[in-house]
Amino acid sequence: MPRKIDTVGIDMPDDFPADAYNEVHAVVSPKREPYPAPWPEWAGGWNAVAYRFMACAEHDTAFSESTRCNGNSPAPFERYIQDNEVFGFFVTGLATIESLCYGVHAIAAMMDPKQFPMDDESAKRSVTPVSTASRFSGAFPDDRITAALKSLLADTRFDAWVACRNVLAHRVAPARNHFRGGEFSGKAFWPEVEVKAKKRARNRGFYVLK
């Protein structure tokens, strides 16, 4: 059942962790006065988590509905709609994760601004999932959030999502591949995406969005 969240006041999809999200908001929100500098960064990041997640879910629903009604090789304009939904799905999905890491980093910056700098634009731009996980590992090595961040970066699905987002955002709108019965090999339509994902899995510390 959809749950309303306290930040932006919208009902989120069933699979959004509304209780945990609201609990973090309830704990951090009162910190505004003693820690004014990073607080807006956390608040904006936490809002973005909800908005980007909702957008991702809507893209997923719209794409699924389009392919159900029109198939995977529709007329040109419907094909554009499907491409737009796929693009939005990968972009907003990754943005959800990045906003989550940015918000968590801002929470840590309220506690330790030296290890979690966010005092200028350059410092803010340096906040990525990898830099956040690395700084948490140094400052809070035994915390559950640190373990969760490491688990995220160790998941090859995260690597694949990043690679797909980069291909769609910076390179191509891919063509459709069609197979006769029994021909599909089960491999990715974009071999370079699969290769990049595996490479990042071997070189975890060098993940950089391009």
URJO-V373490 format. One record per backbone hydrogen bond with DSSP energy under -0.5 kcal/mol. CO is the residue of the C=O (numbers start at 1). NH is the residue of the N-H. Records with the same first field share a line. If there is no record, write none. Layout:
BEGIN
CO->NH, NH
END
This chain:
BEGIN
3->12
5->9
10->5, 12
12->3
13->16
16->18
17->21
18->22
19->23
20->24
21->25
22->26
23->27
24->28
25->29
26->30
28->31
29->32
30->33
31->35
33->36
35->39
36->40
38->42
39->43
40->44
41->45
42->46
43->47
44->48
45->49
46->50
47->51
48->52
49->53
50->54
51->55
52->56
53->57
54->58
55->59
56->60
57->61
58->62
59->63
60->64
61->65
62->66
63->67
64->68
65->69
66->70
67->71
75->79
76->80
77->81
78->82
79->83
80->84
81->85
82->86
83->87
84->88
85->89
86->90
87->91
88->92
89->93
90->94
91->95
92->96
93->97
94->98
95->99
96->100
97->101
98->102
99->103
100->104
101->105
102->106
103->107
104->108
105->109
106->110
107->111
108->111, 112
112->116
120->124
121->125
122->126
124->127
126->128
128->132
129->133
130->134
131->135
132->136
133->137
134->138
135->139
136->140
140->143
143->147
144->148
145->149
146->150
147->151
148->152
149->153
150->154
151->155
152->155
154->156
155->158, 159
156->160
157->161
158->162
159->163
160->164
161->165
162->166
163->167
164->168
165->169
166->170
167->171, 172
172->174
180->183, 184
189->191
190->193, 194
191->195
192->196
193->197
194->198
195->199
196->200
197->201
198->202
199->203
203->206
204->207
END
